[in-house]
Amino acid sequence: MARDAVAEVARVGREVARAAARAVDAEGRFPAETLAALKACGALGAAVPAELGGGGLGLGALAESCTALAQHCASSAMILAMHHIQVASLADHRDGSREIDAYLRRVAAEQRLIASVTSEVGPGGDMRRSVAAIAEDGARFSLKKQATTISYGREADDLLLTVRRHAGASPHDQVLVLLLAGEYVLTPTGAWDALGMRGTCSIPAVVEGGGAPWQVLATPFGDVAAQSMVPVSHVLWASCWLGIAIDAVAIARAKLRGEARARAGTLPPEAARLAETGAKLQLLRSEVSAATADCARMRAAGDRDALASLGTALRMNDLKLSASRLAVDIVGEALGVCGIAGYRNDSPYSIGRHLRDVLSAPLMIQNQRLLETNAGLWMVGKGEA
Ligand SMILES: Cc1cc2nc3c(=O)[nH]c(=O)nc-3n(C[C@H](O)[C@H](O)[C@H](O)COP(=O)(O)OP(=O)(O)OC[C@H]3O[C@@H](n4cnc5c(N)ncnc54)[C@H](O)[C@@H]3O)c2cc1C
């Protein structure tokens, strides 16, 4: 079952996403045809538990599918990854809520797309601080948030936002809130004309909306972040960057093999550089696969304490730091191997889109922030690093 689901996403990558990727990037448009194909094969329900009608895929299979898709269109893969992260956060913390169960059933049945609204004007990328707050309004709540970056904000059905628990709460006293289509207004305050990941359409916007009490998760956001959102994000983001790196190296290899065929018996001068890049790619694969396996094991066992432990926080932040750096390095090396053919946008060996897309990796939660967090963890932690 899981194998089939991953194979289906890989097929959508090969047959739909690859053909559209160049236009998606050039026009900075949402990869609508790829998302339609993903919905057609039920991919948006992959992270919904099987008992709620979803695919019930574990983290390992979700990660594999993101890597498979990113080899064809990184923006599409990042959209799929971000959606899975929202679903996993809700599914992990539904804690007996019949309404959240019913909502997740709808996600699987209707293939609803969920966007993430954590970044905010003021705290920026500091996910653990909010300015916006919930206002109680009788039996319903309302909120208004000024978001800096909402990927596929216009195209999503529903939104998952971080806000303060109430107007008097501290910036860290946050909850996760689900806003449903038709119950919020999203007003863009700018466009997404970015260097890369152009198909994610990550616009700045003001979100105003409200809902019923069940749409505010009972679990404090600090716990959701530590046990679900952060580890799942780092695994699935890193899986996307791995896919970009795999394709860049494949392009470099194809270029050199063409040259080798044309001059039989001689090794192209850049062949040793390709081999070096291949070794780095292997390192990236190993890091992503080992961290994914660790995290998947804890998730499958439902071990929330282990997921929220200091050691896991360090491990997952380390994954993000090393995968984002390695992926940028590998794609840069692939460009070096391809030379001017890689630098050109109109060549079959172009690496331009890969490089621009992968440069988002160190910024998507700034590495500097994670280093500062890890620095603190190193100081307080006990035992072996
Ligand atoms: C492709 C892409 C898609 C995205 N999609 C979404 C999305 O769907 N939803 C969403 O909510 N966000 C999204 N983001 C935003 C992302 O999560 C981060 O919020 C954003 O990339 C960080 O922005 P920033 O560079 O302004 O850094 P900030 O984190 O705001 O930091 C600003 C500056 O302060 C520095 N700094 C370092 N450490 C600290 C510290 N401890 N305190 C203060 N400043 C520090 C940083 O290095 C940086 O130079 C997306 C980003 C990208 C690249």
The ligand as an SDF file (V2000), in Angstrom:
LIG
                    3D

 53 58  0  0  0  0  0  0  0  0999 V2000
   10.1660   28.8000    0.0190 C   0  0  0  0  0  0  0  0  0  0  0  0
    9.6720   29.2850    1.3410 C   0  0  0  0  0  0  0  0  0  0  0  0
    8.3840   28.9920    1.7340 C   0  0  0  0  0  0  0  0  0  0  0  0
    7.9040   29.4250    2.9570 C   0  0  0  0  0  0  0  0  0  0  0  0
    6.6270   29.1240    3.3000 N   0  0  0  0  0  0  0  0  0  0  0  0
    6.1430   29.5350    4.4820 C   0  0  0  0  0  0  0  0  0  0  0  0
    4.8020   29.2340    4.8570 C   0  0  0  0  0  0  0  0  0  0  0  0
    4.0590   28.5970    4.1130 O   0  0  0  0  0  0  0  0  0  0  0  0
    4.3530   29.6670    6.0510 N   0  0  0  0  0  0  0  0  0  0  0  0
    5.1340   30.3660    6.9130 C   0  0  0  0  0  0  0  0  0  0  0  0
    4.6700   30.7030    7.9910 O   0  0  0  0  0  0  0  0  0  0  0  0
    6.4080   30.6960    6.5870 N   0  0  0  0  0  0  0  0  0  0  0  0
    6.9190   30.2910    5.3910 C   0  0  0  0  0  0  0  0  0  0  0  0
    8.2090   30.6240    5.0460 N   0  0  0  0  0  0  0  0  0  0  0  0
    8.9740   31.5170    5.9230 C   0  0  0  0  0  0  0  0  0  0  0  0
    9.9960   30.8030    6.7460 C   0  0  0  0  0  0  0  0  0  0  0  0
    9.3700   29.8740    7.5660 O   0  0  0  0  0  0  0  0  0  0  0  0
   10.7880   31.7760    7.5890 C   0  0  0  0  0  0  0  0  0  0  0  0
    9.9160   32.5200    8.3760 O   0  0  0  0  0  0  0  0  0  0  0  0
   11.5470   32.7630    6.7810 C   0  0  0  0  0  0  0  0  0  0  0  0
   12.2270   32.1080    5.7470 O   0  0  0  0  0  0  0  0  0  0  0  0
   12.5190   33.4810    7.6690 C   0  0  0  0  0  0  0  0  0  0  0  0
   12.6160   34.7950    7.2270 O   0  0  0  0  0  0  0  0  0  0  0  0
   13.8350   35.7770    7.4910 P   0  0  0  0  0  0  0  0  0  0  0  0
   14.9310   35.4290    6.5850 O   0  0  0  0  0  0  0  0  0  0  0  0
   13.2930   37.1520    7.4430 O   0  0  0  0  0  0  0  0  0  0  0  0
   14.3960   35.3650    8.8700 O   0  0  0  0  0  0  0  0  0  0  0  0
   13.9900   35.6660   10.3440 P   0  0  0  0  0  0  0  0  0  0  0  0
   13.9470   34.3550   11.0180 O   0  0  0  0  0  0  0  0  0  0  0  0
   12.8010   36.5360   10.4860 O   0  0  0  0  0  0  0  0  0  0  0  0
   15.2670   36.4140   10.8280 O   0  0  0  0  0  0  0  0  0  0  0  0
   15.6260   37.7090   10.3710 C   0  0  0  0  0  0  0  0  0  0  0  0
   17.0940   37.8830   10.6000 C   0  0  0  0  0  0  0  0  0  0  0  0
   17.4440   37.7250   11.9840 O   0  0  0  0  0  0  0  0  0  0  0  0
   18.4640   36.7890   12.1520 C   0  0  0  0  0  0  0  0  0  0  0  0
   18.3850   36.0210   13.4210 N   0  0  0  0  0  0  0  0  0  0  0  0
   19.0860   34.9330   13.7240 C   0  0  0  0  0  0  0  0  0  0  0  0
   18.8290   34.4700   14.9180 N   0  0  0  0  0  0  0  0  0  0  0  0
   17.9650   35.2750   15.4480 C   0  0  0  0  0  0  0  0  0  0  0  0
   17.3210   35.3040   16.6770 C   0  0  0  0  0  0  0  0  0  0  0  0
   17.5460   34.4050   17.6260 N   0  0  0  0  0  0  0  0  0  0  0  0
   16.4400   36.2710   16.8670 N   0  0  0  0  0  0  0  0  0  0  0  0
   16.2110   37.1550   15.9160 C   0  0  0  0  0  0  0  0  0  0  0  0
   16.7840   37.1880   14.7280 N   0  0  0  0  0  0  0  0  0  0  0  0
   17.6630   36.2500   14.4780 C   0  0  0  0  0  0  0  0  0  0  0  0
   18.3080   35.8710   10.9670 C   0  0  0  0  0  0  0  0  0  0  0  0
   19.5150   35.2530   10.6690 O   0  0  0  0  0  0  0  0  0  0  0  0
   17.9100   36.8270    9.8760 C   0  0  0  0  0  0  0  0  0  0  0  0
   19.0290   37.4370    9.3140 O   0  0  0  0  0  0  0  0  0  0  0  0
    8.7320   30.1920    3.8280 C   0  0  0  0  0  0  0  0  0  0  0  0
   10.0280   30.4790    3.4380 C   0  0  0  0  0  0  0  0  0  0  0  0
   10.5140   30.0430    2.2140 C   0  0  0  0  0  0  0  0  0  0  0  0
   11.9190   30.3620    1.8370 C   0  0  0  0  0  0  0  0  0  0  0  0
  1  2  1  0
  2  3  1  0
  2 52  2  0
  3  4  2  0
  4  5  1  0
  4 50  1  0
  5  6  2  0
  6  7  1  0
  6 13  1  0
  7  8  2  0
  7  9  1  0
  9 10  1  0
 10 11  2  0
 10 12  1  0
 12 13  2  0
 13 14  1  0
 14 15  1  0
 14 50  1  0
 15 16  1  0
 16 17  1  0
 16 18  1  0
 18 19  1  0
 18 20  1  0
 20 21  1  0
 20 22  1  0
 22 23  1  0
 23 24  1  0
 24 25  2  0
 24 26  1  0
 24 27  1  0
 27 28  1  0
 28 29  2  0
 28 30  1  0
 28 31  1  0
 31 32  1  0
 32 33  1  0
 33 34  1  0
 33 48  1  0
 34 35  1  0
 35 36  1  0
 35 46  1  0
 36 37  1  0
 36 45  1  0
 37 38  2  0
 38 39  1  0
 39 40  1  0
 39 45  2  0
 40 41  1  0
 40 42  2  0
 42 43  1  0
 43 44  2  0
 44 45  1  0
 46 47  1  0
 46 48  1  0
 48 49  1  0
 50 51  2  0
 51 52  1  0
 52 53  1  0
M  END
$$$$
